[in-house]
Amino acid sequence: EQVLINLVSNAIKFTPTDGLITIITKRDGDTWSVEVKDSGLGIPEDDIPNLFQRFYRARNATEEQIQGTGLGLYVCKAIVEAHDGEISIESKLGVGTTASFRIPMT
């Protein structure tokens, strides 16, 4: 629940009022996957590998003075990995971001 709250909260925070946020969930055998896609700000490519570090914030989020502590994705990764899952981020500046995670259901 906390992972989904954090990912959706980020999507809302970084997507303009007229933007689009899509949540896709699916079950594939014993695995549950979730994708949170937004049409927001996007993340610079060189920031993506660092996003799951504690207190790390993407350069453009800081420049745009968007509120945050840099802990949300760090916490998400810890929770997902504690459940033997995987989490990832794909993004393109000016197009949007997709945050996704997969966890086993057993």
LUMLOLO-866818 format. One record per atom (N, C-alpha, C): residue in three letters; atom name; x, y, z; residue number from 1. Coordinates in steps of 0.001 Angstrom, whole numbers, plus 500000, padded with zeros to 6 digits. Layout:
! residues N
+------+------+--------+--------+--------+-----+
| rest | atom |     xx |     yy |     zz |  nr |
+------+------+--------+--------+--------+-----+
|  ala |   CA |      X |      Y |      Z | NUM |
...
+------+------+--------+--------+--------+-----+
This chain:
! residues 106
+------+------+--------+--------+--------+-----+
| rest | atom |     xx |     yy |     zz |  nr |
+------+------+--------+--------+--------+-----+
|  glu |    N | 500826 | 498811 | 500000 |   1 |
|  glu |   CA | 500000 | 500000 | 500000 |   1 |
|  glu |    C | 500877 | 501263 | 500000 |   1 |
|  gln |    N | 501900 | 501272 | 500844 |   2 |
|  gln |   CA | 502766 | 502443 | 500942 |   2 |
|  gln |    C | 503504 | 502717 | 499636 |   2 |
|  val |    N | 503947 | 501682 | 498956 |   3 |
|  val |   CA | 504642 | 501852 | 497676 |   3 |
|  val |    C | 503710 | 502504 | 496661 |   3 |
|  leu |    N | 502496 | 502009 | 496574 |   4 |
|  leu |   CA | 501525 | 502573 | 495638 |   4 |
|  leu |    C | 501206 | 504029 | 495986 |   4 |
|  ile |    N | 501044 | 504317 | 497255 |   5 |
|  ile |   CA | 500785 | 505699 | 497684 |   5 |
|  ile |    C | 501936 | 506615 | 497269 |   5 |
|  asn |    N | 503171 | 506182 | 497509 |   6 |
|  asn |   CA | 504333 | 507011 | 497158 |   6 |
|  asn |    C | 504435 | 507237 | 495659 |   6 |
|  leu |    N | 504248 | 506178 | 494863 |   7 |
|  leu |   CA | 504388 | 506309 | 493411 |   7 |
|  leu |    C | 503292 | 507187 | 492813 |   7 |
|  val |    N | 502066 | 507026 | 493280 |   8 |
|  val |   CA | 500960 | 507854 | 492783 |   8 |
|  val |    C | 501146 | 509304 | 493238 |   8 |
|  ser |    N | 501588 | 509487 | 494464 |   9 |
|  ser |   CA | 501845 | 510836 | 494970 |   9 |
|  ser |    C | 502899 | 511545 | 494120 |   9 |
|  asn |    N | 503969 | 510830 | 493754 |  10 |
|  asn |   CA | 504988 | 511417 | 492874 |  10 |
|  asn |    C | 504400 | 511780 | 491521 |  10 |
|  ala |    N | 503600 | 510885 | 490964 |  11 |
|  ala |   CA | 502990 | 511156 | 489659 |  11 |
|  ala |    C | 502133 | 512417 | 489711 |  11 |
|  ile |    N | 501364 | 512560 | 490767 |  12 |
|  ile |   CA | 500513 | 513747 | 490920 |  12 |
|  ile |    C | 501372 | 514999 | 491068 |  12 |
|  lys |    N | 502409 | 514906 | 491872 |  13 |
|  lys |   CA | 503276 | 516057 | 492155 |  13 |
|  lys |    C | 503991 | 516569 | 490903 |  13 |
|  phe |    N | 504387 | 515653 | 490011 |  14 |
|  phe |   CA | 505200 | 516039 | 488862 |  14 |
|  phe |    C | 504421 | 516152 | 487549 |  14 |
|  thr |    N | 503101 | 515999 | 487605 |  15 |
|  thr |   CA | 502273 | 516081 | 486402 |  15 |
|  thr |    C | 501428 | 517350 | 486447 |  15 |
|  pro |    N | 501404 | 518121 | 485361 |  16 |
|  pro |   CA | 500581 | 519339 | 485346 |  16 |
|  pro |    C | 499091 | 519004 | 485442 |  16 |
|  thr |    N | 498317 | 520002 | 485773 |  17 |
|  thr |   CA | 496874 | 519836 | 485971 |  17 |
|  thr |    C | 496190 | 519180 | 484777 |  17 |
|  asp |    N | 496616 | 519498 | 483570 |  18 |
|  asp |   CA | 495991 | 518931 | 482382 |  18 |
|  asp |    C | 496672 | 517641 | 481917 |  18 |
|  gly |    N | 497570 | 517096 | 482746 |  19 |
|  gly |   CA | 498296 | 515875 | 482397 |  19 |
|  gly |    C | 497483 | 514619 | 482655 |  19 |
|  leu |    N | 498110 | 513487 | 482397 |  20 |
|  leu |   CA | 497448 | 512194 | 482526 |  20 |
|  leu |    C | 498282 | 511267 | 483402 |  20 |
|  ile |    N | 497611 | 510573 | 484318 |  21 |
|  ile |   CA | 498248 | 509557 | 485152 |  21 |
|  ile |    C | 497476 | 508262 | 484946 |  21 |
|  thr |    N | 498200 | 507200 | 484655 |  22 |
|  thr |   CA | 497582 | 505895 | 484421 |  22 |
|  thr |    C | 498210 | 504877 | 485358 |  22 |
|  ile |    N | 497369 | 504053 | 485973 |  23 |
|  ile |   CA | 497843 | 502981 | 486840 |  23 |
|  ile |    C | 497408 | 501662 | 486227 |  23 |
|  ile |    N | 498386 | 500796 | 485991 |  24 |
|  ile |   CA | 498104 | 499496 | 485388 |  24 |
|  ile |    C | 498586 | 498418 | 486350 |  24 |
|  thr |    N | 497696 | 497503 | 486690 |  25 |
|  thr |   CA | 498089 | 496379 | 487529 |  25 |
|  thr |    C | 497763 | 495093 | 486790 |  25 |
|  lys |    N | 498593 | 494080 | 487016 |  26 |
|  lys |   CA | 498290 | 492790 | 486412 |  26 |
|  lys |    C | 498942 | 491678 | 487212 |  26 |
|  arg |    N | 498332 | 490536 | 487090 |  27 |
|  arg |   CA | 498861 | 489338 | 487719 |  27 |
|  arg |    C | 499348 | 488410 | 486619 |  27 |
|  asp |    N | 500566 | 487945 | 486771 |  28 |
|  asp |   CA | 501150 | 487004 | 485835 |  28 |
|  asp |    C | 501637 | 485815 | 486647 |  28 |
|  gly |    N | 500829 | 484777 | 486704 |  29 |
|  gly |   CA | 501155 | 483629 | 487544 |  29 |
|  gly |    C | 501172 | 484028 | 488995 |  29 |
|  asp |    N | 502319 | 483867 | 489636 |  30 |
|  asp |   CA | 502448 | 484210 | 491049 |  30 |
|  asp |    C | 503085 | 485581 | 491267 |  30 |
|  thr |    N | 503085 | 486424 | 490228 |  31 |
|  thr |   CA | 503691 | 487754 | 490332 |  31 |
|  thr |    C | 502636 | 488833 | 490096 |  31 |
|  trp |    N | 502672 | 489848 | 490923 |  32 |
|  trp |   CA | 501800 | 491007 | 490774 |  32 |
|  trp |    C | 502676 | 492169 | 490330 |  32 |
|  ser |    N | 502263 | 492861 | 489271 |  33 |
|  ser |   CA | 503024 | 494020 | 488804 |  33 |
|  ser |    C | 502136 | 495246 | 488728 |  33 |
|  val |    N | 502764 | 496390 | 488948 |  34 |
|  val |   CA | 502069 | 497673 | 488932 |  34 |
|  val |    C | 502928 | 498659 | 488160 |  34 |
|  glu |    N | 502280 | 499440 | 487299 |  35 |
|  glu |   CA | 502932 | 500545 | 486597 |  35 |
|  glu |    C | 502153 | 501821 | 486885 |  35 |
|  val |    N | 502864 | 502860 | 487255 |  36 |
|  val |   CA | 502270 | 504183 | 487426 |  36 |
|  val |    C | 502935 | 505075 | 486380 |  36 |
|  lys |    N | 502146 | 505456 | 485375 |  37 |
|  lys |   CA | 502652 | 506274 | 484261 |  37 |
|  lys |    C | 502094 | 507679 | 484378 |  37 |
|  asp |    N | 502954 | 508655 | 484107 |  38 |
|  asp |   CA | 502469 | 510033 | 484097 |  38 |
|  asp |    C | 502970 | 510763 | 482863 |  38 |
|  ser |    N | 502330 | 511875 | 482567 |  39 |
|  ser |   CA | 502741 | 512717 | 481433 |  39 |
|  ser |    C | 503373 | 513995 | 481967 |  39 |
|  gly |    N | 504152 | 513846 | 483009 |  40 |
|  gly |   CA | 504710 | 514997 | 483696 |  40 |
|  gly |    C | 506065 | 515457 | 483212 |  40 |
|  leu |    N | 506778 | 516035 | 484130 |  41 |
|  leu |   CA | 508053 | 516703 | 483916 |  41 |
|  leu |    C | 509119 | 515806 | 483298 |  41 |
|  gly |    N | 509141 | 514553 | 483699 |  42 |
|  gly |   CA | 510203 | 513655 | 483261 |  42 |
|  gly |    C | 511454 | 513850 | 484097 |  42 |
|  ile |    N | 512391 | 512924 | 483956 |  43 |
|  ile |   CA | 513611 | 512926 | 484773 |  43 |
|  ile |    C | 514811 | 512877 | 483836 |  43 |
|  pro |    N | 515822 | 513710 | 484088 |  44 |
|  pro |   CA | 517033 | 513627 | 483271 |  44 |
|  pro |    C | 517635 | 512216 | 483332 |  44 |
|  glu |    N | 518062 | 511714 | 482198 |  45 |
|  glu |   CA | 518555 | 510340 | 482088 |  45 |
|  glu |    C | 519678 | 510032 | 483076 |  45 |
|  asp |    N | 520573 | 510975 | 483279 |  46 |
|  asp |   CA | 521702 | 510719 | 484177 |  46 |
|  asp |    C | 521311 | 510733 | 485655 |  46 |
|  asp |    N | 520112 | 511189 | 485981 |  47 |
|  asp |   CA | 519626 | 511145 | 487372 |  47 |
|  asp |    C | 518959 | 509811 | 487708 |  47 |
|  ile |    N | 518469 | 509104 | 486716 |  48 |
|  ile |   CA | 517680 | 507888 | 486958 |  48 |
|  ile |    C | 518422 | 506839 | 487802 |  48 |
|  pro |    N | 519693 | 506538 | 487545 |  49 |
|  pro |   CA | 520360 | 505511 | 488358 |  49 |
|  pro |    C | 520466 | 505861 | 489848 |  49 |
|  asn |    N | 520328 | 507136 | 490191 |  50 |
|  asn |   CA | 520489 | 507578 | 491579 |  50 |
|  asn |    C | 519173 | 507758 | 492327 |  50 |
|  leu |    N | 518049 | 507615 | 491657 |  51 |
|  leu |   CA | 516754 | 507959 | 492248 |  51 |
|  leu |    C | 516391 | 507178 | 493503 |  51 |
|  phe |    N | 516917 | 505967 | 493637 |  52 |
|  phe |   CA | 516557 | 505145 | 494784 |  52 |
|  phe |    C | 517518 | 505332 | 495961 |  52 |
|  gln |    N | 518452 | 506280 | 495835 |  53 |
|  gln |   CA | 519358 | 506584 | 496936 |  53 |
|  gln |    C | 518659 | 507493 | 497940 |  53 |
|  arg |    N | 519013 | 507312 | 499180 |  54 |
|  arg |   CA | 518430 | 508105 | 500260 |  54 |
|  arg |    C | 518728 | 509593 | 500057 |  54 |
|  phe |    N | 517692 | 510425 | 500122 |  55 |
|  phe |   CA | 517739 | 511888 | 500010 |  55 |
|  phe |    C | 518107 | 512407 | 498614 |  55 |
|  tyr |    N | 518162 | 511528 | 497621 |  56 |
|  tyr |   CA | 518499 | 511991 | 496271 |  56 |
|  tyr |    C | 517265 | 512582 | 495605 |  56 |
|  arg |    N | 517439 | 513725 | 494970 |  57 |
|  arg |   CA | 516356 | 514348 | 494202 |  57 |
|  arg |    C | 516874 | 514670 | 492816 |  57 |
|  ala |    N | 516048 | 514442 | 491822 |  58 |
|  ala |   CA | 516445 | 514748 | 490444 |  58 |
|  ala |    C | 516728 | 516245 | 490317 |  58 |
|  arg |    N | 517678 | 516548 | 489496 |  59 |
|  arg |   CA | 518127 | 517923 | 489295 |  59 |
|  arg |    C | 516973 | 518858 | 488926 |  59 |
|  asn |    N | 516114 | 518419 | 488004 |  60 |
|  asn |   CA | 515039 | 519314 | 487566 |  60 |
|  asn |    C | 513967 | 519508 | 488633 |  60 |
|  ala |    N | 513774 | 518544 | 489516 |  61 |
|  ala |   CA | 512814 | 518705 | 490616 |  61 |
|  ala |    C | 513294 | 519794 | 491570 |  61 |
|  thr |    N | 514599 | 519811 | 491817 |  62 |
|  thr |   CA | 515174 | 520837 | 492677 |  62 |
|  thr |    C | 515106 | 522198 | 492002 |  62 |
|  glu |    N | 515450 | 522245 | 490723 |  63 |
|  glu |   CA | 515417 | 523515 | 489974 |  63 |
|  glu |    C | 514013 | 524102 | 489908 |  63 |
|  glu |    N | 513003 | 523235 | 489767 |  64 |
|  glu |   CA | 511610 | 523687 | 489683 |  64 |
|  glu |    C | 511009 | 523946 | 491064 |  64 |
|  gln |    N | 511806 | 523714 | 492112 |  65 |
|  gln |   CA | 511404 | 523916 | 493504 |  65 |
|  gln |    C | 510158 | 523101 | 493858 |  65 |
|  ile |    N | 510128 | 521864 | 493385 |  66 |
|  ile |   CA | 509039 | 520953 | 493725 |  66 |
|  ile |    C | 509364 | 520329 | 495071 |  66 |
|  gln |    N | 508417 | 520400 | 495985 |  67 |
|  gln |   CA | 508616 | 519917 | 497354 |  67 |
|  gln |    C | 508949 | 518432 | 497390 |  67 |
|  gly |    N | 509787 | 518033 | 498320 |  68 |
|  gly |   CA | 510122 | 516634 | 498512 |  68 |
|  gly |    C | 511376 | 516475 | 499341 |  68 |
|  thr |    N | 511545 | 515276 | 499902 |  69 |
|  thr |   CA | 512707 | 515010 | 500752 |  69 |
|  thr |    C | 513721 | 514082 | 500099 |  69 |
|  gly |    N | 513318 | 513407 | 499035 |  70 |
|  gly |   CA | 514205 | 512435 | 498418 |  70 |
|  gly |    C | 514183 | 511095 | 499131 |  70 |
|  leu |    N | 513145 | 510845 | 499912 |  71 |
|  leu |   CA | 513030 | 509575 | 500629 |  71 |
|  leu |    C | 511985 | 508633 | 500044 |  71 |
|  gly |    N | 511044 | 509131 | 499277 |  72 |
|  gly |   CA | 509932 | 508323 | 498785 |  72 |
|  gly |    C | 510360 | 507103 | 497998 |  72 |
|  leu |    N | 511200 | 507290 | 496989 |  73 |
|  leu |   CA | 511635 | 506157 | 496168 |  73 |
|  leu |    C | 512589 | 505244 | 496932 |  73 |
|  tyr |    N | 513364 | 505815 | 497829 |  74 |
|  tyr |   CA | 514237 | 505017 | 498693 |  74 |
|  tyr |    C | 513397 | 504051 | 499540 |  74 |
|  val |    N | 512326 | 504564 | 500130 |  75 |
|  val |   CA | 511425 | 503738 | 500939 |  75 |
|  val |    C | 510728 | 502702 | 500061 |  75 |
|  cys |    N | 510276 | 503108 | 498883 |  76 |
|  cys |   CA | 509624 | 502172 | 497964 |  76 |
|  cys |    C | 510538 | 500993 | 497647 |  76 |
|  lys |    N | 511781 | 501290 | 497327 |  77 |
|  lys |   CA | 512724 | 500229 | 496985 |  77 |
|  lys |    C | 512928 | 499285 | 498169 |  77 |
|  ala |    N | 513068 | 499833 | 499354 |  78 |
|  ala |   CA | 513262 | 499002 | 500543 |  78 |
|  ala |    C | 512068 | 498071 | 500773 |  78 |
|  ile |    N | 510869 | 498591 | 500616 |  79 |
|  ile |   CA | 509663 | 497780 | 500823 |  79 |
|  ile |    C | 509558 | 496693 | 499754 |  79 |
|  val |    N | 509730 | 497073 | 498494 |  80 |
|  val |   CA | 509612 | 496114 | 497394 |  80 |
|  val |    C | 510666 | 495015 | 497536 |  80 |
|  glu |    N | 511897 | 495382 | 497814 |  81 |
|  glu |   CA | 512950 | 494376 | 497956 |  81 |
|  glu |    C | 512745 | 493499 | 499185 |  81 |
|  ala |    N | 512139 | 494031 | 500236 |  82 |
|  ala |   CA | 511825 | 493224 | 501424 |  82 |
|  ala |    C | 510793 | 492147 | 501103 |  82 |
|  his |    N | 510040 | 492364 | 500021 |  83 |
|  his |   CA | 509055 | 491388 | 499554 |  83 |
|  his |    C | 509574 | 490596 | 498353 |  83 |
|  asp |    N | 510894 | 490551 | 498194 |  84 |
|  asp |   CA | 511550 | 489825 | 497105 |  84 |
|  asp |    C | 511123 | 490308 | 495728 |  84 |
|  gly |    N | 510881 | 491612 | 495605 |  85 |
|  gly |   CA | 510453 | 492174 | 494334 |  85 |
|  gly |    C | 511497 | 493068 | 493702 |  85 |
|  glu |    N | 511093 | 493699 | 492613 |  86 |
|  glu |   CA | 511950 | 494607 | 491852 |  86 |
|  glu |    C | 511182 | 495890 | 491564 |  86 |
|  ile |    N | 511890 | 496994 | 491522 |  87 |
|  ile |   CA | 511282 | 498281 | 491206 |  87 |
|  ile |    C | 512174 | 498998 | 490197 |  87 |
|  ser |    N | 511559 | 499753 | 489290 |  88 |
|  ser |   CA | 512349 | 500474 | 488283 |  88 |
|  ser |    C | 511636 | 501753 | 487859 |  88 |
|  ile |    N | 512418 | 502615 | 487222 |  89 |
|  ile |   CA | 511914 | 503889 | 486714 |  89 |
|  ile |    C | 512390 | 504049 | 485270 |  89 |
|  glu |    N | 511468 | 504418 | 484394 |  90 |
|  glu |   CA | 511798 | 504821 | 483028 |  90 |
|  glu |    C | 511235 | 506217 | 482834 |  90 |
|  ser |    N | 511990 | 507067 | 482177 |  91 |
|  ser |   CA | 511520 | 508443 | 482033 |  91 |
|  ser |    C | 512150 | 509117 | 480825 |  91 |
|  lys |    N | 511437 | 510116 | 480333 |  92 |
|  lys |   CA | 511949 | 510959 | 479253 |  92 |
|  lys |    C | 511551 | 512398 | 479582 |  92 |
|  leu |    N | 512531 | 513272 | 479564 |  93 |
|  leu |   CA | 512267 | 514678 | 479875 |  93 |
|  leu |    C | 511150 | 515241 | 479004 |  93 |
|  gly |    N | 510223 | 515937 | 479632 |  94 |
|  gly |   CA | 509137 | 516578 | 478916 |  94 |
|  gly |    C | 508048 | 515641 | 478430 |  94 |
|  val |    N | 508222 | 514348 | 478634 |  95 |
|  val |   CA | 507238 | 513355 | 478165 |  95 |
|  val |    C | 506552 | 512675 | 479345 |  95 |
|  gly |    N | 507331 | 512290 | 480340 |  96 |
|  gly |   CA | 506757 | 511655 | 481513 |  96 |
|  gly |    C | 507597 | 510523 | 482059 |  96 |
|  thr |    N | 507064 | 509891 | 483078 |  97 |
|  thr |   CA | 507782 | 508849 | 483814 |  97 |
|  thr |    C | 506887 | 507652 | 484050 |  97 |
|  thr |    N | 507485 | 506465 | 484025 |  98 |
|  thr |   CA | 506794 | 505247 | 484407 |  98 |
|  thr |    C | 507591 | 504606 | 485538 |  98 |
|  ala |    N | 506933 | 504481 | 486678 |  99 |
|  ala |   CA | 507510 | 503769 | 487823 |  99 |
|  ala |    C | 506799 | 502435 | 487889 |  99 |
|  ser |    N | 507555 | 501352 | 487993 | 100 |
|  ser |   CA | 506922 | 500047 | 488029 | 100 |
|  ser |    C | 507592 | 499154 | 489069 | 100 |
|  phe |    N | 506787 | 498254 | 489615 | 101 |
|  phe |   CA | 507333 | 497269 | 490530 | 101 |
|  phe |    C | 506627 | 495939 | 490347 | 101 |
|  arg |    N | 507339 | 494879 | 490727 | 102 |
|  arg |   CA | 506825 | 493514 | 490646 | 102 |
|  arg |    C | 507150 | 492826 | 491961 | 102 |
|  ile |    N | 506164 | 492135 | 492493 | 103 |
|  ile |   CA | 506406 | 491352 | 493712 | 103 |
|  ile |    C | 505729 | 489994 | 493571 | 103 |
|  pro |    N | 506356 | 488969 | 494174 | 104 |
|  pro |   CA | 505704 | 487660 | 494157 | 104 |
|  pro |    C | 504486 | 487671 | 495076 | 104 |
|  met |    N | 503486 | 486918 | 494713 | 105 |
|  met |   CA | 502246 | 486872 | 495502 | 105 |
|  met |    C | 502276 | 485757 | 496561 | 105 |
|  thr |    N | 503320 | 484965 | 496563 | 106 |
|  thr |   CA | 503403 | 483876 | 497528 | 106 |
|  thr |    C | 504369 | 484195 | 498637 | 106 |
+------+------+--------+--------+--------+-----+
